[in-house]
Amino acid sequence: MSIRAKEIAFVGYPVTDTARAREFYGKTLGLKESSYMEFPEMHEGAGKGAWIEYDIGAGTLAVTNCWQPAPKDRPCKAGGPNIAIEVEDLDAAFAHLEKAGVEIVVPIQNTPVCRFFVLCDLDGNGITLHQHKK
């Protein structure tokens, strides 16, 4: 018997500064915040824990300071977790983020089924913006 998985409930990313993360995910990327929760201190030096959710289609991206990000010497350029977000217009998304000064770590790539590019959030978590080909 398998675990009988139905869907991905959420992808969680650790961040060091939840206010800064809210600005990046909400304003720079334009994601709509769907939930915000606070918790007592979660780990040494983190202060109050926060959990912020952004619903994207049927899935959810959660950003939190409830656990620590990977060390700074291992940003998304070197691998690690990555979420792929389907966008309506990849070229427009690329232009918007480039204008906002976001570092693009993998430029637009073409595959037989899609186009995509990769950026890092402010804590080194990878984000792929993706568009299926018709």
C-alpha positions, -999 to +999 in steps of 0.1 A: +000+000+000+012+035-008+006+067+013-020+076-013-009+112-018-036+135-032-018+168-037+009+191-024-005+209+006+022+236+007+058+243+001+076+260+030+105+284+027+126+296+057+133+333+059+153+355+083+130+385+083+093+380+078+085+417+072+111+418+044+098+385+030+062+399+030+075+429+010+093+407-015+066+380-020+037+404-017+049+436-035+079+425-057+064+392-069+028+404-065+015+372-047-017+376-027-013+368+010-039+343+022-029+337+058-007+351+085-001+334+119+023+343+148+039+318+172+061+321+203+099+321+197+107+291+175+145+289+177+173+308+194+175+344+183+145+342+159+121+361+181+084+356+175+077+331+148+055+340+118+040+319+091+028+336+060+009+318+032+003+327-004-022+306-023-011+300-059-037+280-079-044+248-060-011+250-040+003+272-012+037+287-007+045+293+030+073+316+042+084+314+078+110+322+104+100+291+123+131+273+111+164+287+099+174+291+062+203+273+047+237+289+054+245+320+033+273+303+015+247+279-002+222+302-020+199+289-047+227+292-072+242+261-057+210+240-055+186+234-027+148+238-026+130+255-054+093+262-061+082+266-097+053+291-102+034+290-135+030+326-149+008+340-176+035+359-194+071+348-187+086+377-206+066+403-187+075+387-154+112+387-163+110+424-173+092+433-141+117+415-119+147+428-138+134+464-135+129+458-097+166+448-094+160+411-086+190+390-094+181+364-120+204+334-115+194+314-145+182+334-176+152+324-196+156+288-209+137+270-236+127+234-234+104+214-257+075+218-233+082+251-214+102+283-209+115+293-174+140+313-154+153+312-119+158+338-092+166+337-055+145+353-028+163+375-002+173+345+019+187+324-010+156+302-016+152+293-053+121+304-073+115+293-108+090+312-129+076+289-155+054+290-186+041+259-204+042+261-242+009+257-260 
